[in-house]
Amino acid sequence: MSLLSRRRWPGTPIAVGAALLGALLVGAPAQADPANPVNPSAPANPSAPANPAGPTGPAQSTGARAAQADRPVLKLHVVRNEVGLPQPAESDPPQISWGLPGDPGGGTAKDVVVKIDVSGIFAFTEILGSGCPDDVCAWPVGDLAPDGYEGGLIEMRAKPGAALGTTGTARVYATSSNATVIETTVKVTVGAVDLVVSRLTDTETARPGSTLDAPITVANTGSLTAQGVELRFGTSHELAFAQRFSNCVYGTTDLPSGNGRQLPEAVCRISTPVEPGKRYRLSTPVGFDVKKTALFEFVDYEVTPLGATVPTNAKSGDGSGNSNSNSNGNGNGNGSGSGNGSGPVLALVPDGSVPPGGSLTDRWRWIVNAVNTADLDVTGDTVTADPGDTVTLAAKIRNDGPASVDLITTDGQISLLVNIPKGTTAVKVPERCRLSNSDGMGEPDPDAPAYLCWIGSPFPVGKVATLPFVLKVDEDAPATTTGVVRHMSEWGAELTFDTNKANNQAFFTVNVTDAAGTGDSTGGSGGNEPEPQTTVSATAQPNTTAGTAGTAGGGTGALAQTGGAGTPTIALASAGVLAAGAALLVVARRRTAARTAV
């Protein structure tokens, strides 16, 4: 590829945000705002007073105010604002990678040129490729619309013989004929701190009420000493920190692995220096209490150098919203931290040499599956009606425990298959329901339509999801007609964590007065047990998510008539996930040597 390259991503601000989030998902630090953000070659900052005469001067014209309001403000971003150059150089060179979104609240930025001044690092750095005359690399962007996005990168390596620890700064800025540009810088150092953690083996046999130790080790595969480390732990809700160390801040965060939910987090600042080529164990294993409600759980953990600019969204457990790390992860700078825990100080103890690279990563998700069950109780309504009447029947599903069901790490999301009684027609159905056949897959049966309704997760103990169906009783409806309501996964498989099968299904029943038809009619699968289904394992699978949090509500969706084409809910969710994933992969390019993204 060209070593001086540019990428264009025209799109919405949402796509821009997803692309920048990719840097976080692979553990890449994001840049801090510079102290002097305004490009001196750009027009005046639009937030400055518009009238130079001051409040007593002449009033500014409406046209002048409108012109000023349209002046865009652009902000440059970098994937990493601290880059290490391996010495000797490796085959996969480090990068300075930048992104520039348009200003959604402003007009089009004109004549934009993005530049990187490498004069501050040129003495020890070789910029690969060409296109950087006078130590300035330039990308003529042209006009940048409010919903536009531009990006580019340079690749570089340390010059032979450059001493480890040599450092300098590259300036990333831009010019424009009508826009204010907020620039940034990148610190470049010969050598690198490369911290990794051990991968804990997944457990499938955690006992509710027990405590699990996490014997995590930290190693440095780089060439420079880390003066300290920051360990971050994020957990699912049914795990709890067994003790609170005094140099850890405990709160909540919206981890990417949590599908946007606020999850418990601990951020521990450890002042122990971590030397290249050495491994360290925790002075006290971090313990996690397995709650009585645990089922499919996990612990995310990662390590970064102390003081590295890794953003944190952690809100302190004391309710103040503060933590040791500020928004740029710089913390208080004393190397030891001052957490809100009251226990001992968590430290690192030397534990031999760096183990083989296949067992190491900078971030890992530890799957903790509990030996537990969740009893999902299904009920359905019975009504009496005349031919031609419109009636509402509600299907309900309640979690009677003992486990809460949160399916972040496993497939098999909870769904209800609702068979419409023969002799009735579905007029309105809940928004989370789609036409299906009696097996929960494929095309609907016009004579006995069924709807697969996605319940979603988390689905804690005691929660009830209600699905109201509005049905019209046909003129030729039989005297009694029923439809089976039963739970399953959205793939049509059995939910094996529910071992009490006596309440896994119920019925919609309509008793028709003055019925033209005779006898009984059952829609869908009859009897007391569901039809045989393919079994899905209750074992959680790492790195799989399905859908977003929440449960089916009581509202109704668009008009749903018998025989319409249905789209499985999971397909709708997956489309959004794939679109976001494509944007995430564009911005952040990971080194693959000695790394595994989680």
C-alpha positions as CSV (number, residue, x, y, z in Angstrom):
1,M,0.0,0.0,0.0
2,S,1.0,3.6,-0.3
3,L,2.8,4.7,2.8
4,L,1.3,8.1,2.6
5,S,-2.4,7.4,2.2
6,R,-5.8,9.0,2.5
7,R,-9.2,7.5,2.9
8,R,-12.6,9.1,2.3
9,W,-15.7,8.1,4.2
10,P,-18.7,10.2,3.2
11,G,-21.4,9.5,5.6
12,T,-23.3,10.6,8.7
13,P,-21.9,11.7,12.0
14,I,-23.0,8.4,13.4
15,A,-20.7,6.6,11.1
16,V,-17.9,8.9,12.1
17,G,-18.4,8.1,15.7
18,A,-18.5,4.4,15.0
19,A,-15.2,4.6,13.1
20,L,-13.5,6.5,16.0
21,L,-14.9,4.0,18.5
22,G,-12.9,1.3,16.7
23,A,-9.7,2.7,18.2
24,L,-11.1,1.9,21.7
25,L,-12.3,-1.6,20.8
26,V,-8.8,-2.6,19.9
27,G,-7.3,-0.9,23.0
28,A,-5.8,2.1,21.1
29,P,-5.4,5.3,23.0
30,A,-7.2,8.4,21.8
31,Q,-5.6,11.8,21.6
32,A,-5.9,14.5,24.2
33,D,-7.2,18.0,23.3
34,P,-4.2,20.4,22.8
35,A,-3.8,23.4,24.9
36,N,-3.9,25.7,21.9
37,P,-6.4,24.3,19.6
38,V,-7.0,27.1,17.1
39,N,-5.3,27.0,13.8
40,P,-3.7,30.4,13.4
41,S,-4.3,30.4,9.7
42,A,-8.0,29.9,10.0
43,P,-10.7,32.6,10.6
44,A,-11.5,33.7,14.1
45,N,-13.2,31.3,16.4
46,P,-17.0,31.6,16.0
47,S,-17.4,31.5,19.8
48,A,-15.5,34.8,20.2
49,P,-17.4,38.0,20.4
50,A,-18.7,38.9,17.0
51,N,-18.8,42.7,17.6
52,P,-15.3,44.1,18.0
53,A,-16.8,47.3,19.3
54,G,-18.0,45.5,22.4
55,P,-21.5,45.6,23.9
56,T,-21.7,49.3,23.5
57,G,-20.8,49.3,19.8
58,P,-23.1,49.1,16.8
59,A,-25.4,46.1,16.5
60,Q,-24.2,43.3,14.2
61,S,-26.3,42.8,11.1
62,T,-28.4,39.7,10.8
63,G,-26.5,38.7,7.6
64,A,-23.2,38.9,9.4
65,R,-24.4,36.8,12.3
66,A,-25.8,34.1,9.9
67,A,-22.5,34.0,8.0
68,Q,-20.6,33.5,11.3
69,A,-22.9,30.8,12.4
70,D,-22.2,28.9,9.2
71,R,-18.5,28.9,9.8
72,P,-17.5,25.2,10.5
73,V,-15.2,24.0,13.2
74,L,-13.2,20.9,12.5
75,K,-11.4,18.7,15.0
76,L,-8.6,16.4,14.0
77,H,-8.4,13.0,15.7
78,V,-5.6,10.5,15.9
79,V,-5.9,6.8,16.6
80,R,-2.9,7.0,18.9
81,N,-1.2,10.1,20.3
82,E,1.7,8.1,21.6
83,V,3.5,5.9,19.1
84,G,6.5,3.6,19.8
85,L,9.0,2.7,17.1
86,P,10.5,-0.9,17.6
87,Q,14.3,-1.0,17.5
88,P,15.3,-2.9,15.5
89,A,12.4,-2.2,13.1
90,E,9.7,-4.8,12.5
91,S,8.0,-5.8,9.3
92,D,4.7,-4.1,10.3
93,P,5.6,-0.4,10.7
94,P,3.9,1.9,13.2
95,Q,1.6,4.6,12.0
96,I,0.3,8.1,12.6
97,S,-3.3,7.7,11.6
98,W,-5.6,10.7,11.5
99,G,-9.3,11.3,11.0
100,L,-11.2,14.5,10.3
101,P,-15.1,14.6,10.5
102,G,-17.1,17.5,9.1
103,D,-18.9,19.9,11.4
104,P,-22.5,18.7,11.7
105,G,-23.6,22.0,13.1
106,G,-21.7,24.1,10.6
107,G,-21.4,24.6,6.8
108,T,-19.0,23.0,4.4
109,A,-15.3,23.5,5.1
110,K,-13.6,24.9,2.0
111,D,-10.1,24.2,0.7
112,V,-9.1,21.9,3.5
113,V,-5.5,20.5,3.5
114,V,-4.4,18.2,6.4
115,K,-0.8,18.2,7.3
116,I,1.7,16.4,9.6
117,D,4.8,18.3,10.5
118,V,7.4,15.6,11.2
119,S,10.4,17.9,11.7
120,G,10.3,17.2,15.4
121,I,10.9,13.4,14.9
122,F,12.8,13.4,11.6
123,A,16.2,13.1,13.3
124,F,15.5,9.6,14.5
125,T,12.5,8.6,12.3
126,E,12.3,7.5,8.7
127,I,9.0,8.3,7.0
128,L,8.3,5.5,4.6
129,G,7.2,6.3,1.1
130,S,7.3,9.8,-0.3
131,G,5.3,13.0,-0.4
132,C,6.6,14.8,2.7
133,P,8.8,17.7,1.2
134,D,10.4,20.0,3.8
135,D,9.3,17.5,6.6
136,V,5.6,18.2,6.1
137,C,3.3,15.5,4.8
138,A,0.1,16.9,3.2
139,W,-3.3,15.6,2.1
140,P,-5.4,18.0,-0.1
141,V,-8.9,17.2,1.1
142,G,-10.7,20.0,-0.7
143,D,-14.3,20.7,0.5
144,L,-15.5,18.8,3.5
145,A,-19.3,18.6,4.0
146,P,-20.9,18.6,7.5
147,D,-21.6,14.8,7.2
148,G,-18.3,14.1,5.5
149,Y,-15.2,12.3,6.9
150,E,-11.6,12.1,5.8
151,G,-8.7,10.0,7.1
152,G,-5.2,9.2,6.3
153,L,-1.9,7.8,7.7
154,I,1.8,7.7,7.4
155,E,4.0,4.8,8.2
156,M,7.4,5.1,9.8
157,R,10.3,3.3,11.5
158,A,13.2,4.1,13.7
159,K,16.4,5.0,11.9
160,P,19.2,2.3,12.4
161,G,21.2,3.1,15.5
162,A,18.6,5.5,17.0
163,A,18.9,5.2,20.8
164,L,16.1,3.6,22.8
165,G,14.1,6.3,24.6
166,T,14.7,9.0,22.0
167,T,11.5,11.0,21.7
168,G,9.9,13.8,19.8
169,T,6.6,15.3,18.7
170,A,4.8,15.4,15.4
171,R,2.2,18.1,14.8
172,V,-1.1,17.2,13.1
173,Y,-3.0,20.2,11.8
174,A,-5.0,21.5,8.8
175,T,-5.7,24.7,6.9
176,S,-8.9,25.9,5.4
177,S,-10.1,29.1,3.8
178,N,-13.2,29.3,6.0
179,A,-13.0,26.9,8.9
180,T,-11.5,26.9,12.3
181,V,-9.4,23.7,12.8
182,I,-8.5,22.1,16.2
183,E,-5.2,20.4,15.8
184,T,-3.4,17.8,17.9
185,T,0.1,16.2,18.4
186,V,1.6,12.7,18.5
187,K,4.5,11.8,20.7
188,V,6.9,9.4,18.9
189,T,9.5,7.4,20.9
190,V,12.2,4.9,19.8
191,G,11.3,1.7,21.5
192,A,7.9,0.9,23.1
193,V,6.2,-0.3,26.2
194,D,4.1,-3.3,25.1
195,L,2.1,-4.6,28.0
196,V,0.1,-7.9,27.9
197,V,-2.0,-10.0,30.2
198,S,-2.5,-13.7,30.5
199,R,-5.6,-15.4,29.1
200,L,-7.6,-17.1,31.8
201,T,-9.3,-20.3,30.8
202,D,-13.1,-20.1,30.6
203,T,-15.0,-21.8,33.3
204,E,-18.3,-23.7,32.8
205,T,-18.8,-24.8,36.4
206,A,-18.9,-21.7,38.6
207,R,-21.1,-22.3,41.6
208,P,-23.6,-19.6,42.6
209,G,-22.6,-18.3,46.0
210,S,-18.9,-19.1,45.5
211,T,-15.9,-16.8,44.9
212,L,-13.5,-17.2,41.9
213,D,-9.9,-16.0,41.9
214,A,-8.5,-14.5,38.8
215,P,-4.7,-15.2,38.8
216,I,-3.9,-12.7,36.1
217,T,-0.3,-12.0,35.2
218,V,1.2,-8.9,33.4
219,A,4.2,-9.0,31.1
220,N,6.1,-6.5,29.0
221,T,7.0,-7.7,25.5
222,G,8.3,-4.2,24.5
223,S,11.8,-2.7,24.8
224,L,11.1,0.1,27.3
225,T,10.2,-0.1,31.0
226,A,6.7,0.8,32.0
227,Q,6.8,3.0,35.1
228,G,3.5,1.5,36.2
229,V,0.4,-0.1,34.9
230,E,-3.3,0.5,34.8
231,L,-5.5,-2.6,35.1
232,R,-9.1,-2.4,34.2
233,F,-11.8,-4.9,35.1
234,G,-15.3,-4.9,33.7
235,T,-17.9,-7.5,34.8
236,S,-21.4,-8.6,34.0
237,H,-24.0,-7.7,36.6
238,E,-24.2,-11.1,38.3
239,L,-20.6,-11.0,39.4
240,A,-19.2,-8.8,42.1
241,F,-15.7,-7.7,43.2
242,A,-14.8,-9.8,46.3
243,Q,-12.7,-7.1,47.8
244,R,-11.9,-3.5,47.0
245,F,-8.3,-2.5,46.8
246,S,-7.3,0.9,48.1
247,N,-5.6,1.9,44.8
248,C,-8.6,1.0,42.6
249,V,-11.6,3.1,41.7
250,Y,-14.9,1.2,41.6
251,G,-17.8,2.4,39.5
252,T,-19.5,1.8,36.2
253,T,-18.7,2.1,32.6
254,D,-20.2,1.5,29.2
255,L,-17.7,-1.2,28.0
256,P,-18.0,-2.1,24.3
257,S,-18.4,-5.7,25.4
258,G,-21.5,-4.7,27.3
259,N,-23.6,-3.7,24.3
260,G,-23.9,-0.1,25.5
261,R,-25.0,-1.1,29.1
262,Q,-23.5,0.4,32.2
263,L,-21.5,-2.4,33.8
264,P,-19.5,-2.6,37.0
265,E,-15.8,-1.6,36.6
266,A,-12.6,-1.3,38.6
267,V,-9.7,0.8,37.5
268,C,-6.5,-0.1,39.4
269,R,-3.4,2.1,39.2
270,I,-0.2,0.1,40.2
271,S,3.1,1.9,40.5
272,T,5.3,-1.2,40.1
273,P,7.8,-0.8,37.2
274,V,7.4,-3.5,34.6
275,E,10.7,-4.2,32.8
276,P,11.0,-5.6,29.2
277,G,11.0,-9.3,28.9
278,K,9.6,-9.9,32.4
279,R,6.4,-11.2,33.8
280,Y,4.6,-10.2,37.0
281,R,1.8,-11.7,39.0
282,L,-0.7,-9.8,41.2
283,S,0.2,-9.5,44.9
284,T,-3.3,-10.7,45.7
285,P,-5.5,-12.5,43.1
286,V,-8.5,-10.4,42.2
287,G,-11.6,-12.3,43.4
288,F,-15.1,-12.3,42.0
289,D,-18.2,-13.3,43.9
290,V,-20.6,-15.4,41.9
291,K,-24.1,-14.2,42.8
292,K,-27.1,-16.6,43.3
293,T,-28.6,-15.1,40.2
294,A,-25.5,-15.8,38.0
295,L,-25.8,-17.7,34.7
296,F,-23.9,-16.5,31.6
297,E,-21.3,-14.1,33.0
298,F,-17.9,-12.7,32.0
299,V,-15.0,-10.5,33.2
300,D,-13.2,-8.2,30.7
301,Y,-9.7,-7.1,31.7
302,E,-7.0,-5.1,30.0
303,V,-3.7,-3.5,30.8
304,T,-2.1,-0.2,29.7
305,P,1.0,1.8,30.8
306,L,0.4,4.1,33.7
307,G,-0.2,7.6,32.4
308,A,-1.0,6.4,28.9
309,T,-3.8,8.4,27.3
310,V,-6.5,5.8,27.4
311,P,-10.0,7.4,28.0
312,T,-12.2,6.2,30.8
313,N,-15.9,6.6,31.3
314,A,-15.8,5.1,34.8
315,K,-18.1,6.8,37.3
316,S,-16.9,6.5,40.8
317,G,-18.8,4.3,43.2
318,D,-19.1,7.1,45.7
319,G,-21.6,8.8,43.4
320,S,-19.2,11.7,42.6
321,G,-18.5,10.5,39.1
322,N,-14.8,11.1,39.7
323,S,-12.0,8.6,39.3
324,N,-8.2,8.7,39.4
325,S,-8.1,8.9,35.7
326,N,-9.3,12.0,34.0
327,S,-11.0,11.9,30.6
328,N,-7.7,11.4,28.9
329,G,-6.5,8.7,31.4
330,N,-3.6,10.8,32.7
331,G,-4.7,10.4,36.3
332,N,-3.1,12.2,39.2
333,G,0.4,11.4,38.0
334,N,1.8,10.0,41.3
335,G,2.0,6.4,40.0
336,S,0.2,4.9,43.0
337,G,-3.4,6.1,42.7
338,S,-5.9,6.9,45.4
339,G,-8.9,4.7,44.9
340,N,-12.3,4.5,46.7
341,G,-11.6,0.9,47.9
342,S,-10.7,0.3,51.6
343,G,-8.7,-2.9,51.2
344,P,-5.0,-3.6,50.7
345,V,-2.9,-2.1,47.9
346,L,-2.9,-4.2,44.8
347,A,0.7,-4.5,43.5
348,L,2.8,-6.6,41.0
349,V,5.4,-9.2,42.0
350,P,8.1,-10.5,39.7
351,D,7.2,-13.9,38.3
352,G,9.8,-15.0,35.8
353,S,10.2,-14.3,32.1
354,V,7.6,-13.4,29.4
355,P,5.8,-16.6,28.4
356,P,5.1,-17.6,24.8
357,G,3.1,-15.0,22.8
358,G,0.2,-17.3,22.1
359,S,-1.0,-17.1,25.7
360,L,-0.8,-13.2,25.9
361,T,-3.0,-10.3,24.8
362,D,-3.6,-6.7,25.9
363,R,-7.3,-7.4,26.6
364,W,-9.2,-10.6,27.4
365,R,-12.7,-11.7,28.1
366,W,-12.9,-14.4,30.7
367,I,-16.2,-16.4,30.3
368,V,-17.7,-17.5,33.6
369,N,-20.7,-19.8,33.2
370,A,-22.6,-20.7,36.4
371,V,-24.2,-24.0,37.1
372,N,-27.7,-22.5,37.4
373,T,-31.1,-22.5,35.8
374,A,-33.8,-19.9,35.1
375,D,-37.5,-21.0,35.1
376,L,-39.4,-19.0,32.4
377,D,-43.1,-19.2,33.0
378,V,-45.4,-18.7,30.0
379,T,-49.1,-17.8,30.2
380,G,-51.8,-16.9,27.7
381,D,-55.2,-15.3,27.9
382,T,-58.7,-16.8,27.4
383,V,-61.5,-14.6,26.1
384,T,-65.2,-14.9,25.0
385,A,-66.3,-13.1,21.9
386,D,-68.9,-13.1,19.1
387,P,-68.1,-13.6,15.4
388,G,-66.8,-10.3,14.0
389,D,-65.6,-9.1,17.4
390,T,-62.0,-7.7,17.9
391,V,-60.4,-9.0,21.0
392,T,-57.0,-8.6,22.8
393,L,-55.1,-11.5,24.1
394,A,-51.8,-11.1,26.0
395,A,-49.0,-13.7,26.0
396,K,-46.7,-13.3,29.1
397,I,-43.4,-14.7,30.1
398,R,-42.0,-14.3,33.6
399,N,-38.5,-15.2,34.9
400,D,-39.1,-17.1,38.2
401,G,-35.3,-17.6,38.6
402,P,-33.2,-18.4,40.4
403,A,-30.9,-17.0,37.6
404,S,-31.1,-13.8,35.7
405,V,-30.7,-14.2,32.0
406,D,-28.3,-11.8,30.3
407,L,-27.1,-13.2,27.0
408,I,-24.2,-11.0,26.1
409,T,-21.8,-13.9,25.6
410,T,-24.1,-16.5,24.1
411,D,-26.6,-17.0,21.3
412,G,-30.1,-18.3,21.9
413,Q,-31.9,-15.1,22.8
414,I,-35.3,-15.7,24.5
415,S,-38.3,-15.6,22.2
416,L,-42.0,-16.5,22.3
417,L,-43.7,-18.4,19.5
418,V,-47.3,-17.4,19.4
419,N,-49.7,-19.4,17.2
420,I,-52.8,-17.5,16.3
421,P,-56.0,-19.6,16.9
422,K,-57.7,-20.8,13.8
423,G,-60.8,-18.9,12.9
424,T,-59.2,-15.6,14.0
425,T,-57.0,-13.1,12.2
426,A,-54.2,-11.1,13.7
427,V,-55.0,-7.4,13.3
428,K,-52.2,-5.9,15.4
429,V,-49.1,-7.5,16.9
430,P,-46.3,-6.2,19.2
431,E,-43.4,-4.5,17.5
432,R,-41.0,-7.2,18.3
433,C,-43.0,-10.0,16.6
434,R,-42.5,-11.3,13.1
435,L,-44.4,-13.8,11.0
436,S,-43.1,-17.3,11.3
437,N,-44.1,-20.9,11.0
438,S,-44.7,-23.3,13.9
439,D,-41.0,-24.2,14.1
440,G,-40.0,-20.6,14.5
441,M,-38.3,-20.4,11.1
442,G,-39.2,-20.0,7.4
443,E,-42.4,-18.8,5.7
444,P,-45.7,-18.4,7.6
445,D,-48.5,-20.9,7.2
446,P,-51.5,-18.9,5.9
447,D,-54.0,-21.4,7.5
448,A,-52.4,-21.3,11.0
449,P,-50.1,-18.2,11.2
450,A,-47.6,-17.9,14.0
451,Y,-45.4,-15.1,15.2
452,L,-42.0,-15.3,16.7
453,C,-41.5,-12.5,19.3
454,W,-38.0,-11.5,20.5
455,I,-37.9,-10.9,24.3
456,G,-34.3,-9.7,24.5
457,S,-32.0,-9.5,27.5
458,P,-31.2,-8.8,30.3
459,F,-34.2,-10.6,31.6
460,P,-33.7,-10.5,35.4
461,V,-35.5,-12.6,38.1
462,G,-39.1,-11.3,38.5
463,K,-39.3,-9.5,35.2
464,V,-42.5,-10.0,33.1
465,A,-42.7,-9.3,29.4
466,T,-46.2,-8.8,28.0
467,L,-47.1,-9.3,24.4
468,P,-50.7,-8.1,23.5
469,F,-52.2,-9.4,20.2
470,V,-55.3,-7.9,18.7
471,L,-57.3,-10.6,16.9
472,K,-60.5,-10.4,14.9
473,V,-62.9,-13.4,15.2
474,D,-63.9,-14.7,11.8
475,E,-67.6,-15.2,11.0
476,D,-67.0,-18.9,10.6
477,A,-64.9,-19.4,13.7
478,P,-65.5,-22.6,15.7
479,A,-67.0,-22.5,19.1
480,T,-63.7,-22.9,20.8
481,T,-60.3,-22.2,19.2
482,T,-56.9,-22.2,20.7
483,G,-53.3,-21.4,19.8
484,V,-50.1,-22.6,21.5
485,V,-47.8,-20.0,23.0
486,R,-44.3,-21.4,24.0
487,H,-40.8,-20.1,24.5
488,M,-37.7,-20.9,22.5
489,S,-34.6,-19.3,21.1
490,E,-35.0,-17.0,18.1
491,W,-33.5,-19.9,16.1
492,G,-36.3,-22.2,17.1
493,A,-34.2,-24.2,19.6
494,E,-34.9,-25.2,23.1
495,L,-33.7,-23.0,26.0
496,T,-31.8,-25.6,27.9
497,F,-31.2,-23.4,31.0
498,D,-34.9,-23.7,31.7
499,T,-35.2,-27.2,33.1
500,N,-38.8,-26.9,34.4
501,K,-40.8,-27.8,31.2
502,A,-44.2,-27.8,32.9
503,N,-44.8,-24.1,32.3
504,N,-42.9,-23.6,29.0
505,Q,-46.1,-23.3,27.0
506,A,-49.6,-22.0,27.4
507,F,-52.6,-21.2,25.1
508,F,-54.5,-18.4,23.5
509,T,-58.1,-19.5,23.8
510,V,-61.2,-17.8,22.2
511,N,-64.7,-19.1,23.2
512,V,-67.0,-18.0,20.4
513,T,-70.7,-17.4,21.2
514,D,-73.2,-18.2,18.5
515,A,-70.4,-19.7,16.5
516,A,-71.2,-20.7,12.8
517,G,-68.4,-23.4,13.0
518,T,-68.6,-26.4,15.2
519,G,-66.2,-28.2,17.5
520,D,-62.7,-27.2,18.6
521,S,-59.8,-25.9,16.6
522,T,-56.2,-25.6,17.7
523,G,-53.7,-23.3,16.0
524,G,-50.1,-24.4,15.9
525,S,-48.6,-27.2,18.1
526,G,-51.1,-28.8,20.4
527,G,-50.7,-30.9,23.5
528,N,-48.9,-30.1,26.8
529,E,-45.3,-30.2,25.4
530,P,-43.7,-28.2,22.5
531,E,-42.8,-30.0,19.3
532,P,-39.3,-31.5,19.4
533,Q,-36.7,-28.8,18.8
534,T,-33.0,-28.8,18.0
535,T,-31.2,-28.3,21.3
536,V,-28.9,-25.3,21.7
537,S,-26.1,-25.6,24.3
538,A,-26.4,-23.4,27.4
539,T,-22.6,-22.9,27.2
540,A,-21.7,-19.3,26.5
541,Q,-19.7,-18.6,23.4
542,P,-17.1,-15.8,23.5
543,N,-17.4,-12.8,21.2
544,T,-21.0,-13.4,20.2
545,T,-23.8,-10.9,20.8
546,A,-27.3,-10.8,19.6
547,G,-29.6,-7.8,19.7
548,T,-29.8,-4.9,22.2
549,A,-30.9,-4.8,25.8
550,G,-34.6,-4.7,26.7
551,T,-37.7,-6.7,26.7
552,A,-40.8,-6.7,24.6
553,G,-43.2,-4.0,25.7
554,G,-46.9,-3.7,25.7
555,G,-47.2,-1.5,22.6
556,T,-48.4,-2.7,19.2
557,G,-46.7,-2.4,15.9
558,A,-47.8,-1.9,12.3
559,L,-50.8,-3.8,10.9
560,A,-49.9,-7.4,10.5
561,Q,-52.2,-9.5,8.2
562,T,-52.2,-13.3,7.7
563,G,-49.8,-14.4,5.1
564,G,-47.5,-11.4,5.1
565,A,-43.7,-11.8,4.7
566,G,-41.8,-11.8,8.0
567,T,-38.2,-10.9,8.7
568,P,-36.6,-12.5,11.8
569,T,-35.8,-10.0,14.4
570,I,-32.2,-11.2,14.7
571,A,-31.6,-10.3,11.0
572,L,-32.7,-6.8,11.7
573,A,-30.3,-6.5,14.6
574,S,-27.4,-8.1,12.7
575,A,-27.7,-5.6,9.9
576,G,-27.0,-2.7,12.3
577,V,-24.1,-4.6,13.9
578,L,-22.5,-5.4,10.6
579,A,-22.7,-1.8,9.5
580,A,-21.1,-0.5,12.7
581,G,-18.5,-3.2,12.5
582,A,-17.5,-2.1,9.0
583,A,-16.9,1.4,10.2
584,L,-15.0,0.2,13.2
585,L,-12.5,-1.7,11.0
586,V,-11.7,1.3,8.8
587,V,-10.0,3.5,11.3
588,A,-7.9,1.3,13.7
589,R,-5.3,-1.0,12.2
590,R,-3.9,-3.3,14.8
591,R,-0.4,-4.8,14.8
592,T,-1.0,-8.5,14.6
593,A,2.4,-9.6,15.9
594,A,2.1,-10.8,19.5
595,R,-1.4,-9.4,19.8
596,T,-4.9,-10.8,19.8
597,A,-7.9,-8.4,19.6
598,V,-10.8,-9.4,21.9
